Amino acid sequence: MATLHPEHPAVEILPPPIGSLEDRERRLIEAVVALTRSLRDERDRLAARLHEVELELRRLTSRTETRGDESTDELSDFEIDARAARLRRPSRTSA
C-alpha cells in the first residue's frame, strides 16, 4: 500500500505560470481545441473502420447462408487451424 512521505514536496503537475492570465487561458483553450479535434478525427476513423468491418461480416454471413450447413464445418475447421497456426509465446519457466 502506498503511503505519502511528508518530507517530499508535492509533484507539480502544471507548468509554472508564465505570462499573463489571459495568455495561459488562451494556451489552455488552444490545447483543449486541439485535443478535441484529435479525438473527433480518431472517432471518425474508427467509425469508418467499424462500418467496413460490418459490411465484411454481412458479406461473409450471406455467403455462409447461401452455402448451407456444410460451410459451418469449413468455418469450424478454419478456426481450429487459425488457433494452431498462432505462434506460442515462450514460457517464463522454460530454460
Long-range contacts (C-beta under 8 A, 24 or more apart in sequence): none
